[in-house]
Amino acid sequence: MGFKELKNKKWFKVMTNMYVLVLTIFVIWMAFFDTNSLLIHLELRNEVKKLEKQKEFLQGEIDKDKEILEKLSDQKELEKFAREKFYMKKENEEIFLIEYEDSLKTKKNE
């Protein structure tokens, strides 16, 4: 099969057409080498999805904190929170912390 026979084939004529060659080069350039290539778009899309998940998580945390702030606006809830979290007490009051063996870290449990 010589070059003359190859030149007469239909697929060879289509592939050597100037418009097809330019279009092929353009598509390859845009897909792989351009600053806005297809690969970069895929990476950016994945990053956007990750950031949206993080946004949803943080929005949930904000909602939880708002609920806590609403609870703490009540004087009794604020006192309960201070006693539980920071072991605060009233004047002339004693606090006893009760710890169970299974909650303590001992040498056997470590």
Rosetta blueprint (number, residue, H / E / L):
1 M L
2 G L
3 F H
4 K H
5 E H
6 L H
7 K H
8 N L
9 K L
10 K H
11 W H
12 F H
13 K H
14 V H
15 M H
16 T L
17 N L
18 M H
19 Y H
20 V H
21 L H
22 V H
23 L H
24 T H
25 I H
26 F H
27 V H
28 I H
29 W H
30 M H
31 A H
32 F H
33 F H
34 D L
35 T L
36 N L
37 S L
38 L H
39 L H
40 I H
41 H H
42 L H
43 E H
44 L H
45 R H
46 N H
47 E H
48 V H
49 K H
50 K H
51 L H
52 E H
53 K H
54 Q H
55 K H
56 E H
57 F H
58 L H
59 Q H
60 G H
61 E H
62 I H
63 D H
64 K H
65 D H
66 K H
67 E H
68 I H
69 L H
70 E H
71 K H
72 L H
73 S L
74 D L
75 Q H
76 K H
77 E H
78 L H
79 E H
80 K H
81 F H
82 A H
83 R H
84 E H
85 K H
86 F H
87 Y L
88 M L
89 K L
90 K L
91 E L
92 N L
93 E L
94 E L
95 I L
96 F L
97 L L
98 I L
99 E L
100 Y L
101 E H
102 D H
103 S H
104 L L
105 K L
106 T L
107 K L
108 K L
109 N L
110 E L
